[in-house]
Amino acid sequence: MGILVFLIGGAIVLEAMTFPRGAEMSGVRNDWYVSPALMPYIIGSGLAIMGIVLFVTGLRASGTAAIVKAFHEVTAGIARVGHPKASTVRFMAVVGVLAVSVFLYIPRVDFVVAAAALLAGLMTMFVFEDELLLRRLVVLWAALAFAFFIFCVSGLHAGATEAYYFASDIVGGVIFIAYVAVAAKLTGDQRQMKIWRLIALSLAVPLVLVPLFKYLLYIPLPREGGIVALMDIVRYDILDPVQE
Amino acid sequence: MQFLSLFGHMVSSIGSLLNNPLAILLLFGSVLLGIIFGALPGLTATLGVALLTTLTYGLNPGPLLLMENPTFLPETGAILFLAAAAMWIIGIFMARQVIKILRIPQAILMPIVGLLCIIGSYSLGNNVFNLYLMVPVGIVAYFLGEMGYPIAPLVIGLILGPMADESLMRALMVSNGSFMPMFTRPVSLMLVVLTVLTVVSQFPFMKALKTRLAGLGKAVPAAACDEAGDSGGAGISASTPEPA
């Protein structure tokens, strides 16, 4: 933890070094103490020093044996990459689904579709408490996320969105349907009813939350694509048409 | 067993507190007085965050609060009255229904909470960067929580950080870039000393020193008693009046 705190402090200091400092701020000559980098420097250096203190304290308390043990745990973890423990799979599933949704889907796909994919992913993975199913669904989710990642980095996403604004929503929708279809098949016949109920719930929740936040609380969404555009039509053209 | 008895005592204390409306009134009254007059009653970390609400809205807690914002107190009173009325209505009509939320399996409830977290962090500044920050901060906070680090200081830092940045820059502009006023003004000096003492007191050498000093404190009276015993108890009998 000491090393982590030190790294975070160091990263803050490095980032602060890119901030304008007194002399050249906005092209106007200024004193050093009006620089926005001042506080990050203080916080970052404080964190780095405290990280070192924490590391040294931990080292003194536990001795070098603790470092050797931690090293062995890390190497054992790396050796188990192909066969992770159940707790590791659960943790990676939660973090992976959230990270993929936040970094990949939500900024590029309509929020309703991205939110439905997130909910469907997490609910189907954890509701049955079946470790084998969880592992299979994690692999399926990762494969579909990788496909979407390739779609984005290959430049297809930019080109398709430029040609047709809702193109990435369609791709996101296809990925969601693919996940749902394969997940339903993997779950087995006995649990079909439950999984379709879960999928209906994962669609219903964003369909309730999005209008609530967008039209009642006036909070815009990260990406308002095809589904939100349809909601706009319902809200502004059908339910409450603007009087000319 | 000691832990269990302590836990039992704690539960019974909380139970007696909840059975005593006057105690609750006094508790919230003290927090409210803290918010209005800037006093610091015995607070938990959560109530400490509540104390900072005035600062986040640009109000200065303390006696000047009522002079600068004469409507603050009646408004707060009215809000509290309305809140009490609303809580009564909700408690009477909705408590039985709302408690059913707890019966929803965690595998369904937690993804929905996660989705609300995503919308919430995006709505803070309508900025996708907030989302990008949410995932790593959540992971780090999870590990910090697992290792027993309190999260409340992190929350307080989040609230006080921008204010500290602004105030430091203003103070340096007033003093032409000199840090000396922090050490020459009594209030700021006291705060600096308290901060340094708080940090230093956590170092192992300081803890060892404290233990040694406590040991000396216990050893001195014991030695004094031994000496008194060696001299035939004259030291005690000389100062103790003879019974009539």
Interface residues (C-beta under 8 A of the other chain):
Chain A: M1 L4 I8 D31 W32 Y33 V34 P36 L38 M39 I42 I43 V53 T57 R60 A61 V95 L98 A99 S101 V102 F103 I106 P107 A115 L118 L119 L122 M123 F126 V127 E129 L198 L201 S202 V205 P206 L209 F213 L217 I219 P220 L221 P222
Chain B: P105 Q106 A107 I108 M110 P111 I112 G114 L115 L116 I118 I119 Y122 S123 N126 V128 L131 Y132 M134 V135 G138 I139 V140 F143 L144 M147 G161 A164 D165 L168 M169 L172 M173 N176 G177 F203 P204
